[in-house]
């Protein structure tokens, strides 16, 4: 991967700085670095599309930014706002997953793999929910909806990648996987056992998810533009 865009360089620098400052306990420096992460990857997306962009990706990045800042300001009082922000993010990603499946054709050999992964995801989600439901602060209904949306999203994205296997699906799959791992690590460290390693993995997965999500949007919209151009040339 060649890093040519200044905005992409800023993204990686701000991501690494944020993780480092957060782990060192430098809260103010971490807040400043974190405030640059999503805007920089959003600018990278805009620059890669030469100003031609869709409304949904920008909305998703804005919601990610809101969720990130909310949980950084106060992890107890503002956690609920962060959870709602990312719930909307996953719901919007689900729209993309459903649209992409319209162009996918499945083969018989894909079905067993999809079923195994689906079963594994459901088992993991149930295990994580058991930890979260033990939280005395409640919010069980929110956790349930949150887990349901993320699970359905994961199944659809994996099913699409299994059938098609394109770089576009790979990027979407990696973004979704990073979101899942980030939430799982966060749940384990919050409701089961805290460790610096889990905290580091949570932050790392979150940073990577934004990069892969931007890559997916760029490739998806570029493919749509090629299809439109081909259609116009045939007409």
HUQUIFEN-V514154 format. One record per pair of residues at least 6 apart in sequence whose ideal C-beta (glycine too) atoms are under 6 Angstrom apart, sorted by the first residue. I is the first residue (numbers start at 1). J is the second residue. D is the distance in whole Angstrom. If there is no record, write none. Layout:
BEGIN
i->I j->J d->D
i->I j->J d->D
END
This chain:
BEGIN
i->3 j->9 d->6
i->5 j->44 d->6
i->5 j->47 d->6
i->7 j->40 d->5
i->7 j->43 d->4
i->7 j->44 d->4
i->7 j->47 d->6
i->8 j->44 d->5
i->10 j->40 d->4
i->11 j->40 d->4
i->11 j->41 d->5
i->14 j->33 d->5
i->14 j->36 d->4
i->14 j->37 d->5
i->14 j->40 d->6
i->15 j->37 d->5
i->15 j->207 d->4
i->17 j->33 d->4
i->18 j->30 d->6
i->18 j->33 d->4
i->18 j->34 d->5
i->19 j->203 d->5
i->21 j->29 d->4
i->21 j->30 d->4
i->21 j->33 d->6
i->22 j->30 d->4
i->31 j->72 d->5
i->34 j->68 d->6
i->34 j->72 d->6
i->38 j->61 d->6
i->38 j->64 d->5
i->38 j->65 d->4
i->41 j->210 d->5
i->41 j->214 d->5
i->42 j->61 d->4
i->44 j->214 d->6
i->45 j->214 d->5
i->45 j->217 d->6
i->46 j->53 d->6
i->48 j->218 d->5
i->56 j->92 d->6
i->57 j->217 d->4
i->60 j->89 d->5
i->60 j->92 d->5
i->63 j->85 d->5
i->63 j->88 d->5
i->63 j->89 d->5
i->64 j->89 d->6
i->66 j->85 d->5
i->67 j->82 d->4
i->67 j->85 d->3
i->67 j->86 d->5
i->70 j->78 d->4
i->70 j->81 d->4
i->70 j->82 d->4
i->71 j->79 d->6
i->71 j->82 d->4
i->87 j->146 d->5
i->90 j->149 d->5
i->90 j->150 d->5
i->90 j->153 d->6
i->91 j->149 d->6
i->93 j->153 d->6
i->94 j->153 d->5
i->97 j->153 d->6
i->97 j->156 d->4
i->97 j->157 d->5
i->100 j->160 d->5
i->101 j->160 d->6
i->104 j->160 d->5
i->104 j->163 d->5
i->104 j->164 d->5
i->106 j->163 d->5
i->110 j->162 d->5
i->110 j->163 d->5
i->113 j->162 d->6
i->114 j->159 d->5
i->114 j->162 d->6
i->117 j->158 d->5
i->118 j->155 d->5
i->121 j->151 d->6
i->121 j->154 d->6
i->125 j->147 d->5
i->125 j->151 d->5
i->128 j->184 d->6
i->128 j->187 d->5
i->129 j->147 d->6
i->131 j->187 d->6
i->131 j->191 d->4
i->131 j->192 d->5
i->132 j->143 d->5
i->132 j->187 d->6
i->132 j->191 d->6
i->133 j->140 d->5
i->135 j->191 d->6
i->154 j->176 d->5
i->157 j->172 d->5
i->157 j->173 d->5
i->157 j->176 d->5
i->160 j->169 d->5
i->161 j->169 d->4
i->161 j->173 d->5
i->168 j->219 d->4
i->168 j->220 d->6
i->171 j->212 d->5
i->171 j->215 d->4
i->171 j->216 d->4
i->172 j->216 d->4
i->174 j->212 d->4
i->175 j->209 d->5
i->175 j->212 d->4
i->175 j->213 d->4
i->175 j->216 d->6
i->178 j->205 d->5
i->178 j->208 d->5
i->178 j->209 d->4
i->179 j->209 d->5
i->181 j->205 d->4
i->182 j->202 d->5
i->182 j->205 d->4
i->182 j->206 d->4
i->185 j->198 d->5
i->185 j->201 d->5
i->185 j->202 d->4
i->186 j->202 d->5
i->188 j->198 d->6
i->189 j->198 d->4
i->189 j->199 d->6
END
